[in-house]
Amino acid sequence: MIMKVIRLKRWSIVLVVIAVTILVFNYVKDDDERTNSENTDSVEPYQKVEWKCDKCFPFNYNLTITSPTICQTGEKVDLIILISTTIFHSDKRKALRKTWLTATHENKGHIRYAFLLGAVKDTKLQTKLKSENELYNDIVQGDYPDRYYTLTLKTLSGFHWVANYCPNASYVMKTDDDVFINIPALMESIHSNRENLSTSIGGRCYKRERPVRDKSSKYFTSYEQYPYKQFFGFCSGTGYITSIKVVNQVLKVSEDVPFFHLEDVYIGFCVEQLGLSLQYIDGFYADAEDVDLCVYKGKTPVVLHNSLRLPNLVFRMWGEISPCKNGISHNFISFLKSFLFHSEQS
């Protein structure tokens, strides 16, 4: 009996020693991680971050499809909308052409648009893309690889295209092919913010955001890519607007801003270097917040991103059959028809 008690005490002591060792190890590990994180994050305070270089990022890419008829020489255009898409999203492009892009009057009105794509290796897919463009004349393609990691190149190629082929546009918007845009509300937002947009980018803007360090996220940013605690401010790439003046300034400064894979964050870097500002605009929803579209009845979105992958969101927001009685779709259609009629008369 005495021996059993002694053995139990010994095992108890062993277990206690093991538990203490594990706790100490974890504490030291966590402390090291905290120290490393603090040292990395506090290399320089947010206000003193230097994110620039000397001509380290020249844009050495060419446009292989330019669709020059989108903007005729000397033609006045109020707004040009650049829509990021991929070779596999032809259905999305068709949906947009049938819905909110009708406000462009097939790219002949005061508002114009262009779909932005990168290079495609598959010759059959490239042939289909050329055929699509022969029908619609609304595609701009660059010779950079078309991947998520090159979205920055896609946006910059769109800006270069605007500077060269649509220089008389007053305002420029960048968005994606899974976004619904309320064109009348957008034009009202531009009108209300026209003075600010000469020196800013507007939309769903964030002044302080931490880089995502989760490797499983598509927004992952390593400490090697960006060693600081916070990004400069930026506006969500789901939809932001600015003036042609700012676009030209961004193109000029971009050569001195190192490449960064998150395009909206990169544009934010350029804005910071230029000493320009961000303009938060109501109605720009970076993410759809509810599967029930009736919640937007009283909100009248300017931009609504289909982050929830709602089936046929664009058609549901556009269609005559409202998702809720006297809801946003009916009101929006009436507003849009009035807007288009007014445009035709002017």
C-alpha positions as CSV (number, residue, x, y, z in Angstrom):
1,M,0.0,0.0,0.0
2,I,2.8,2.4,0.9
3,M,4.6,1.6,-2.4
4,K,1.4,2.4,-4.4
5,V,1.2,5.8,-2.6
6,I,4.9,6.5,-3.4
7,R,4.3,5.6,-7.1
8,L,1.3,7.9,-7.3
9,K,3.2,10.7,-5.8
10,R,6.1,10.2,-8.2
11,W,3.6,10.2,-11.1
12,S,2.0,13.3,-9.8
13,I,5.3,15.0,-9.6
14,V,6.2,13.9,-13.1
15,L,2.9,15.2,-14.5
16,V,3.3,18.5,-12.7
17,V,6.8,18.9,-14.1
18,I,5.6,18.1,-17.6
19,A,2.7,20.6,-17.3
20,V,5.0,23.4,-16.0
21,T,7.5,22.7,-18.8
22,I,4.7,23.0,-21.4
23,L,3.5,26.2,-19.9
24,V,6.9,27.7,-19.8
25,F,7.7,26.7,-23.4
26,N,4.4,28.2,-24.6
27,Y,5.0,31.4,-22.7
28,V,8.5,31.8,-24.1
29,K,7.3,31.0,-27.6
30,D,4.4,33.4,-27.3
31,D,6.7,36.1,-25.8
32,D,9.1,35.6,-28.7
33,E,6.3,35.9,-31.2
34,R,5.0,39.0,-29.5
35,T,8.5,40.5,-29.5
36,N,9.1,39.7,-33.1
37,S,5.7,41.1,-34.1
38,E,6.3,44.2,-32.1
39,N,9.7,44.7,-33.5
40,T,8.4,44.2,-37.0
41,D,5.3,46.3,-36.6
42,S,7.2,49.1,-35.0
43,V,10.0,49.4,-37.5
44,E,8.5,52.8,-38.1
45,P,5.3,54.3,-36.9
46,Y,2.4,54.4,-39.4
47,Q,3.0,58.0,-40.2
48,K,6.6,57.5,-41.1
49,V,6.4,54.4,-43.3
50,E,8.4,54.9,-46.5
51,W,6.9,53.0,-49.3
52,K,8.6,54.4,-52.4
53,C,11.5,53.8,-54.7
54,D,13.2,55.4,-57.6
55,K,11.8,54.2,-60.9
56,C,11.6,50.6,-59.6
57,F,8.2,49.8,-61.1
58,P,8.1,50.9,-64.8
59,F,4.9,49.6,-66.5
60,N,6.5,47.5,-69.2
61,Y,3.3,45.9,-70.5
62,N,1.4,46.4,-73.7
63,L,-2.3,46.4,-74.7
64,T,-3.1,43.7,-77.2
65,I,-6.8,44.7,-77.6
66,T,-7.6,48.4,-77.3
67,S,-11.2,48.8,-78.6
68,P,-10.5,52.5,-79.6
69,T,-14.1,53.1,-80.7
70,I,-15.2,53.2,-77.0
71,C,-14.0,56.8,-76.9
72,Q,-13.7,58.7,-80.1
73,T,-11.0,61.3,-80.5
74,G,-12.0,64.6,-78.8
75,E,-15.3,63.2,-77.7
76,K,-16.6,64.4,-74.3
77,V,-17.3,61.6,-71.8
78,D,-18.6,62.2,-68.3
79,L,-17.6,58.8,-66.9
80,I,-15.6,55.8,-68.0
81,I,-16.1,52.6,-66.0
82,L,-13.3,50.1,-66.0
83,I,-14.6,46.6,-65.1
84,S,-12.1,43.9,-64.0
85,T,-13.0,40.5,-65.4
86,T,-11.4,37.2,-66.7
87,I,-11.7,35.1,-69.8
88,F,-14.0,32.7,-68.0
89,H,-16.6,35.3,-67.0
90,S,-18.4,35.8,-70.3
91,D,-21.7,35.2,-68.7
92,K,-21.1,37.9,-66.1
93,R,-20.2,40.3,-68.9
94,K,-23.4,39.5,-70.8
95,A,-25.4,40.0,-67.6
96,L,-23.9,43.5,-67.0
97,R,-24.5,44.5,-70.6
98,K,-28.1,43.5,-70.3
99,T,-28.7,45.3,-67.0
100,W,-27.0,48.4,-65.5
101,L,-24.6,48.9,-68.5
102,T,-27.5,49.7,-70.7
103,A,-27.2,53.3,-69.3
104,T,-24.2,53.6,-71.6
105,H,-26.4,53.3,-74.7
106,E,-24.0,50.6,-76.1
107,N,-21.0,52.7,-75.3
108,K,-22.3,55.7,-77.2
109,G,-23.7,57.9,-74.4
110,H,-22.2,60.2,-71.8
111,I,-21.1,57.2,-69.8
112,R,-18.7,54.5,-71.3
113,Y,-17.2,51.3,-70.1
114,A,-14.5,48.8,-70.8
115,F,-13.8,45.2,-69.6
116,L,-10.2,44.7,-68.5
117,L,-8.5,41.3,-69.1
118,G,-5.0,39.9,-69.0
119,A,-3.2,37.5,-71.4
120,V,-4.7,34.1,-72.2
121,K,-2.5,31.2,-73.3
122,D,-5.3,29.0,-74.6
123,T,-5.7,30.0,-78.3
124,K,-9.3,28.8,-78.5
125,L,-10.3,31.0,-75.5
126,Q,-8.4,33.9,-77.1
127,T,-10.2,33.4,-80.3
128,K,-13.6,33.4,-78.5
129,L,-12.6,36.6,-76.7
130,K,-11.7,38.3,-80.0
131,S,-15.1,37.2,-81.4
132,E,-16.8,38.6,-78.4
133,N,-15.1,41.9,-78.9
134,E,-15.9,42.0,-82.5
135,L,-19.6,41.9,-81.4
136,Y,-19.4,44.4,-78.5
137,N,-16.2,46.4,-78.9
138,D,-15.9,46.8,-75.2
139,I,-12.8,44.8,-74.2
140,V,-9.3,46.0,-73.3
141,Q,-6.6,43.3,-72.9
142,G,-3.0,43.5,-71.7
143,D,-0.1,41.1,-72.2
144,Y,0.4,40.5,-68.5
145,P,-0.6,37.1,-67.0
146,D,-4.3,37.1,-66.0
147,R,-4.2,36.0,-62.3
148,Y,-5.5,37.3,-59.0
149,Y,-1.9,38.3,-58.1
150,T,-1.7,40.6,-61.1
151,L,-4.9,42.7,-60.4
152,T,-2.6,45.7,-59.8
153,L,-1.3,45.4,-63.3
154,K,-4.9,45.1,-64.6
155,T,-5.9,48.3,-62.9
156,L,-2.8,50.2,-64.1
157,S,-3.3,48.9,-67.6
158,G,-6.9,50.3,-67.5
159,F,-5.6,53.7,-66.3
160,H,-3.0,53.7,-69.1
161,W,-5.8,52.9,-71.6
162,V,-7.9,55.8,-70.3
163,A,-5.0,58.2,-70.5
164,N,-4.3,57.2,-74.1
165,Y,-7.7,56.3,-75.6
166,C,-10.2,58.2,-73.4
167,P,-8.3,61.3,-72.2
168,N,-11.4,63.5,-72.4
169,A,-13.3,61.5,-69.7
170,S,-14.0,63.6,-66.7
171,Y,-14.2,60.8,-64.2
172,V,-13.0,57.2,-64.0
173,M,-14.4,54.3,-62.0
174,K,-12.8,51.0,-61.3
175,T,-15.0,48.0,-60.4
176,D,-15.4,44.2,-60.8
177,D,-17.7,42.0,-62.9
178,D,-19.6,40.7,-59.8
179,V,-20.8,44.2,-58.8
180,F,-24.2,45.9,-59.2
181,I,-24.0,49.6,-59.8
182,N,-26.9,52.0,-59.5
183,I,-25.8,54.4,-62.3
184,P,-28.2,57.3,-61.4
185,A,-27.1,57.2,-57.8
186,L,-23.4,57.0,-58.9
187,M,-23.8,60.1,-61.1
188,E,-25.4,61.9,-58.1
189,S,-22.5,60.9,-55.9
190,I,-20.0,62.2,-58.5
191,H,-21.9,65.4,-58.7
192,S,-22.0,65.8,-55.0
193,N,-18.3,65.1,-54.6
194,R,-17.0,66.7,-57.8
195,E,-14.7,69.2,-56.0
196,N,-13.2,66.5,-53.6
197,L,-12.7,64.0,-56.5
198,S,-10.2,66.4,-58.1
199,T,-7.8,65.6,-55.3
200,S,-9.1,62.3,-54.0
201,I,-10.4,58.8,-54.6
202,G,-13.9,58.0,-53.4
203,G,-15.9,55.0,-52.4
204,R,-15.9,52.5,-49.5
205,C,-12.7,53.8,-47.9
206,Y,-10.7,52.6,-45.0
207,K,-8.3,54.8,-43.1
208,R,-6.6,52.1,-41.0
209,E,-6.5,48.4,-41.9
210,R,-4.1,45.7,-40.7
211,P,-2.6,43.4,-43.3
212,V,-4.1,39.9,-43.3
213,R,-1.4,37.5,-42.0
214,D,-3.5,34.3,-42.4
215,K,-1.9,32.2,-45.1
216,S,-5.2,30.6,-46.1
217,S,-6.7,34.0,-47.1
218,K,-6.4,35.3,-50.6
219,Y,-5.6,38.7,-49.0
220,F,-2.6,37.2,-47.2
221,T,0.3,39.6,-46.9
222,S,3.6,38.3,-45.5
223,Y,5.9,40.4,-43.4
224,E,8.4,40.3,-46.2
225,Q,5.9,41.9,-48.6
226,Y,4.8,44.5,-46.0
227,P,6.5,44.6,-42.6
228,Y,4.3,47.3,-41.0
229,K,1.4,47.2,-38.7
230,Q,-1.1,49.1,-40.9
231,F,-1.7,49.9,-44.5
232,F,-2.1,53.4,-45.8
233,G,-5.7,54.2,-46.3
234,F,-7.4,52.8,-49.4
235,C,-10.8,52.5,-51.0
236,S,-12.3,49.0,-51.7
237,G,-11.5,47.7,-55.2
238,T,-15.1,46.6,-55.6
239,G,-15.8,50.1,-56.7
240,Y,-14.0,53.5,-56.4
241,I,-14.2,56.7,-58.4
242,T,-11.9,59.6,-59.1
243,S,-11.1,62.2,-61.7
244,I,-9.0,61.9,-64.8
245,K,-6.6,64.3,-63.2
246,V,-6.0,61.9,-60.3
247,V,-5.6,58.9,-62.7
248,N,-2.9,60.7,-64.5
249,Q,-1.1,61.6,-61.3
250,V,-1.3,57.9,-60.1
251,L,0.2,56.8,-63.4
252,K,3.1,59.2,-62.9
253,V,3.9,58.3,-59.3
254,S,3.3,54.5,-59.8
255,E,6.8,54.1,-61.2
256,D,8.2,55.1,-57.8
257,V,5.8,52.9,-55.8
258,P,6.9,49.2,-55.5
259,F,4.6,46.6,-56.9
260,F,2.0,45.3,-54.4
261,H,-0.4,42.5,-55.2
262,L,-3.6,44.0,-53.6
263,E,-4.6,46.5,-56.2
264,D,-6.8,48.7,-54.0
265,V,-4.1,48.9,-51.4
266,Y,-1.5,49.7,-54.1
267,I,-3.6,52.6,-55.4
268,G,-3.8,53.7,-51.7
269,F,0.0,53.7,-51.6
270,C,0.0,55.9,-54.7
271,V,-2.5,58.3,-53.2
272,E,-0.4,58.5,-50.0
273,Q,2.7,59.4,-52.0
274,L,0.8,62.0,-53.9
275,G,-0.4,63.6,-50.7
276,L,-4.0,63.2,-51.9
277,S,-7.0,62.1,-49.8
278,L,-9.7,59.4,-49.6
279,Q,-13.4,60.3,-49.8
280,Y,-15.9,58.0,-48.1
281,I,-19.1,58.0,-50.0
282,D,-22.4,56.5,-48.7
283,G,-23.9,53.7,-50.7
284,F,-20.7,51.9,-51.6
285,Y,-21.1,48.4,-50.2
286,A,-17.8,46.5,-50.4
287,D,-19.8,43.4,-49.4
288,A,-23.5,42.4,-49.7
289,E,-24.5,42.3,-46.1
290,D,-27.8,40.3,-46.3
291,V,-29.2,37.6,-48.6
292,D,-32.5,39.4,-48.4
293,L,-32.2,42.2,-50.9
294,C,-35.2,44.0,-49.3
295,V,-32.8,45.3,-46.7
296,Y,-31.5,47.7,-49.4
297,K,-34.9,49.2,-50.0
298,G,-34.2,52.2,-47.9
299,K,-30.5,52.3,-48.6
300,T,-30.4,52.8,-52.4
301,P,-26.9,51.4,-53.0
302,V,-24.6,53.0,-55.4
303,V,-22.3,49.9,-55.5
304,L,-23.2,46.5,-54.2
305,H,-20.6,43.7,-54.3
306,N,-22.0,40.2,-54.6
307,S,-19.7,38.8,-51.9
308,L,-22.4,36.4,-50.7
309,R,-22.5,34.8,-54.3
310,L,-26.3,35.5,-54.4
311,P,-27.7,33.8,-57.6
312,N,-28.5,36.3,-60.3
313,L,-28.0,39.3,-58.0
314,V,-27.5,41.7,-60.9
315,F,-30.8,40.6,-62.5
316,R,-32.7,40.6,-59.2
317,M,-31.5,44.1,-58.4
318,W,-32.4,45.2,-62.0
319,G,-35.6,43.3,-62.8
320,E,-39.0,44.7,-63.0
321,I,-40.2,42.0,-60.5
322,S,-39.2,43.5,-57.2
323,P,-37.7,41.2,-54.5
324,C,-40.0,43.0,-52.1
325,K,-43.3,44.8,-52.6
326,N,-42.6,48.4,-53.7
327,G,-38.9,47.6,-53.1
328,I,-35.7,48.9,-54.4
329,S,-35.9,47.3,-57.8
330,H,-39.2,49.0,-58.8
331,N,-38.0,52.3,-57.5
332,F,-34.6,51.9,-59.2
333,I,-36.1,51.0,-62.5
334,S,-38.4,54.1,-62.4
335,F,-35.5,56.3,-61.5
336,L,-33.3,54.8,-64.2
337,K,-35.9,55.2,-66.9
338,S,-36.3,58.8,-65.9
339,F,-32.5,59.2,-66.0
340,L,-32.1,57.7,-69.4
341,F,-35.0,59.7,-70.8
342,H,-33.4,62.9,-69.5
343,S,-30.1,61.9,-71.0
344,E,-31.6,61.3,-74.4
345,Q,-33.3,64.7,-74.3
346,S,-30.2,66.6,-73.3
